[in-house]
């Protein structure tokens, strides 16, 4: 590490079709002056249709992913390894990397649903950060009190206000906008907002199945800028801690800190 600048091995999933939070995090680290080596922890050798049917092949493939991660850390002579998600990284891999004198950090991204293998692995890391507070609570319940809430922000190169023409504002503008994927929990939430001037944008084949809003359709993440700049309240929906919504319960939701029509200047929110 030189002058506070680190060489970081960043492990995460890179969707081949569009950018996700992984790329935003990588760009943010580089913007801070750190050197970032990218590792894709879903580069399986064996096709998923085979792994899902043959358990030992799945375990073999997972072992290969973990071995390559540890080797990348060694060859790169990195200062830190940051693992996002964490459900595919084995405890012995974390131990092996720490034995090299490398600082390890887990940054959970998706809320816990169903089987959560990294609950047991998390204590092996030097640092634990959670995008959602529900994961912090789960870890505390299992005896790990070192987890810290680290919510997402806006990566300026990708998320910033833009000037819209009147035609673009008519197409993309709304009082309430949501950009994301379709899940049953979110569908229940947006049914309650159907009377508002609501727009839903996301991947094709799911988002339009939600409650009929004023507008709905497919949009890649790069199109989220006009939807945010043309809307008053960008909304975000989070999963509850359990799969499905219990009777009478409401999903955890939050709105953007400020109206996207007046996004502040600066590196992040």
C-alpha positions in Angstrom: 0.0 0.0 0.0 1.4 3.4 -1.0 0.1 6.7 0.3 -3.2 5.2 1.4 -3.8 3.7 -2.1 -4.4 0.0 -2.1 -4.2 -2.8 -4.6 -7.5 -4.6 -4.3 -8.7 -7.9 -5.7 -12.5 -7.4 -6.2 -14.6 -10.5 -6.4 -18.1 -10.3 -7.8 -20.6 -11.3 -10.5 -20.4 -9.7 -13.9 -23.7 -10.0 -15.8 -22.8 -10.4 -19.5 -25.9 -8.5 -20.6 -25.9 -5.3 -18.5 -24.1 -3.6 -15.7 -24.9 -4.2 -12.1 -23.8 -2.9 -8.8 -20.5 -4.8 -9.3 -19.3 -2.5 -12.0 -20.4 0.5 -10.0 -18.4 -0.6 -7.0 -15.3 -1.2 -9.1 -15.5 2.2 -10.7 -16.0 3.9 -7.3 -12.9 2.2 -5.9 -10.8 3.3 -8.9 -12.1 6.8 -8.6 -10.7 6.8 -5.1 -7.3 6.1 -6.5 -7.1 2.3 -5.7 -5.8 -0.2 -8.2 -8.6 -2.8 -8.8 -8.1 -6.4 -10.1 -11.4 -7.9 -11.2 -12.3 -11.5 -10.4 -15.6 -13.0 -11.7 -16.7 -15.6 -9.1 -19.4 -17.1 -11.4 -17.1 -18.2 -14.2 -18.1 -21.8 -13.9 -16.4 -24.5 -16.0 -19.3 -27.0 -15.8 -22.7 -25.9 -17.2 -25.4 -25.1 -14.6 -27.8 -27.7 -16.0 -25.3 -30.4 -15.2 -24.1 -28.9 -11.8 -27.7 -28.7 -10.6 -28.2 -32.5 -11.1 -24.8 -33.8 -10.1 -23.8 -32.7 -6.6 -20.1 -33.7 -6.7 -19.6 -31.8 -10.0 -21.1 -28.7 -8.4 -18.7 -29.0 -5.5 -15.8 -29.6 -7.9 -16.7 -26.5 -9.9 -17.0 -24.4 -6.8 -13.6 -25.6 -5.6 -12.1 -24.5 -8.9 -13.6 -21.0 -8.5 -12.2 -20.7 -5.0 -8.8 -22.0 -5.9 -8.5 -19.5 -8.8 -9.5 -16.7 -6.4 -6.8 -17.5 -3.9 -4.2 -17.9 -6.7 -5.2 -14.5 -8.1 -4.7 -12.9 -4.7 -1.3 -14.5 -4.4 -0.1 -13.7 -7.9 -1.4 -10.1 -7.7 0.3 -9.4 -4.4 -2.8 -7.5 -3.4 -3.3 -5.5 -0.2 -7.0 -6.5 0.2 -9.6 -8.9 -1.2 -13.1 -7.7 -1.3 -15.8 -10.3 -1.9 -19.3 -9.1 -2.8 -22.2 -11.4 -2.2 -20.0 -14.2 -0.7 -22.3 -17.2 -1.1 -19.8 -19.0 -3.5 -16.6 -18.4 -1.4 -15.6 -21.2 1.0 -14.3 -20.7 4.5 -11.0 -22.4 3.7 -10.5 -19.9 0.9 -10.8 -17.0 3.2 -8.4 -18.6 5.7 -5.9 -19.2 2.9 -6.0 -15.6 1.7 -5.7 -14.3 5.3 -2.7 -16.6 5.9 -0.9 -14.6 3.1 -1.2 -11.5 5.2 -4.0 -10.1 2.9 -6.9 -8.2 4.5 -10.3 -9.7 3.6 -13.6 -8.0 3.5 -17.1 -9.4 2.8 -19.7 -7.0 1.4 -23.1 -8.7 1.2 -25.3 -7.3 -1.5 -28.6 -9.2 -1.9 -30.9 -9.7 1.1 -30.9 -13.2 2.6 -33.4 -15.6 1.1 -33.6 -19.3 1.6 -30.3 -21.0 2.3 -27.6 -18.5 3.3 -24.2 -20.3 3.3 -22.2 -17.2 3.9 -23.7 -16.7 7.4 -21.2 -19.3 8.6 -18.3 -18.0 6.5 -18.7 -14.3 7.4 -16.8 -14.5 10.7 -13.7 -15.7 8.8 -13.4 -12.2 7.2 -11.5 -9.3 8.7 -14.3 -7.0 7.9 -18.0 -7.5 7.2 -20.1 -4.9 5.4 -23.8 -5.4 4.6 -25.8 -3.5 2.0 -29.0 -4.1 4.0 -29.5 -3.9 7.8 -31.4 -7.2 7.8 -28.1 -9.1 7.2 -26.5 -7.2 10.1 -29.3 -8.5 12.3 -29.0 -12.1 11.1 -25.3 -12.1 11.7 -25.7 -10.7 15.2 -28.3 -13.4 15.9 -25.6 -16.0 15.0 -23.0 -14.4 17.3 -21.2 -12.1 14.8 -21.3 -8.5 16.0 -18.6 -7.1 13.7 -21.0 -6.6 10.7 -21.5 -3.0 9.7 -24.3 -1.5 7.6 -22.8 -0.1 4.3 -25.7 1.0 2.0 -25.3 1.6 -1.6 -24.9 5.1 -3.1 -24.8 6.6 -6.5 -21.8 6.1 -8.7 -21.4 9.5 -10.4 -20.3 8.2 -13.8 -23.4 6.1 -14.0 -26.0 7.9 -11.9 -26.3 11.6 -12.5 -29.1 14.0 -13.6 -29.4 14.9 -17.3 -31.3 17.5 -19.1 -34.4 16.1 -20.9 -36.4 17.4 -23.8 -40.1 17.8 -23.5 -40.6 14.7 -25.6 -38.2 12.7 -23.4 -40.0 14.0 -20.2 -43.3 12.8 -21.6 -41.8 9.4 -22.3 -39.8 8.9 -19.2 -41.2 11.2 -16.6 -43.6 10.2 -13.8 -44.4 11.1 -10.1 -43.0 7.8 -8.9 -40.5 5.6 -10.7 -39.0 2.2 -10.0 -36.2 0.6 -12.0 -35.4 -3.0 -11.3 -36.5 -6.6 -11.6 -39.8 -8.3 -10.9 -40.3 -10.2 -7.7 -43.6 -11.2 -6.0 -42.7 -9.0 -3.0 -42.3 -6.0 -5.2 -45.5 -6.8 -7.1 -47.5 -6.6 -3.8 -45.9 -3.3 -3.0 -46.6 -1.7 -6.4 -50.2 -2.8 -6.4 -50.7 -0.4 -3.5 -49.2 2.4 -5.6 -51.2 1.7 -8.8 -53.4 4.9 -8.3 -50.3 7.1 -8.5 -48.5 8.3 -11.7 -46.3 5.3 -11.5 -43.7 4.0 -14.0 -41.9 0.7 -13.8 -38.9 -0.1 -15.8 -36.7 -3.2 -15.8 -35.8 -6.3 -17.6 -38.3 -7.6 -20.2 -40.5 -10.5 -19.3 -41.3 -9.6 -15.7 -41.6 -5.9 -14.9 -44.7 -5.5 -17.0 -46.4 -8.3 -15.1 -46.6 -6.1 -12.0 -49.6 -3.9 -11.2 -50.6 -1.9 -14.3 -48.9 1.5 -13.9 -49.1 4.5 -16.2 -46.0 3.2 -18.0 -44.1 -0.1 -17.9 -41.5 -1.6 -20.1 -38.0 -2.9 -20.6 -35.0 -0.7 -19.9 -31.3 -1.4 -19.4 -29.6 0.3 -16.4 -28.1 2.9 -18.7 -31.7 4.1 -19.3 -32.3 4.7 -15.7 -30.9 8.2 -15.9 -33.8 9.7 -17.9 -36.3 7.9 -15.7 -34.8 9.4 -12.6 -34.2 12.9 -14.1 -37.8 13.0 -15.3 -39.5 11.8 -12.0 -40.2 13.2 -8.6 -39.7 10.2 -6.4 -37.3 7.3 -7.4 -38.4 4.4 -5.2 -36.4 1.4 -4.0 -37.9 -1.9 -2.7 -36.1 -4.3 -0.5 -37.0 -7.9 0.4 -38.3 -8.7 3.8 -36.2 -11.2 5.7 -38.3 -14.2 4.8 -39.3 -15.5 1.4 -42.7 -14.0 0.6 -44.6 -11.4 2.6 -46.4 -12.6 5.8 -50.1 -11.8 6.0 -50.6 -8.2 7.0 -46.9 -7.3 6.6 -45.5 -4.6 4.3 -42.2 -5.0 2.4 -39.3 -2.8 3.5 -39.2 0.2 1.1 -37.4 3.5 0.9 -37.3 6.5 -1.5 -34.3 8.2 -2.8 -32.7 10.7 -0.4 -33.6 13.6 -2.6 -35.7 14.2 -5.7 -33.8 13.2 -8.8 -34.8 16.5 -10.3 -32.3 18.2 -7.9 -29.6 15.6 -7.4 -26.7 17.2 -5.6 -23.3 17.7 -7.1 -20.5 15.7 -5.6 -19.1 12.2 -5.5 -22.1 10.4 -3.9 -25.2 10.8 -1.8 
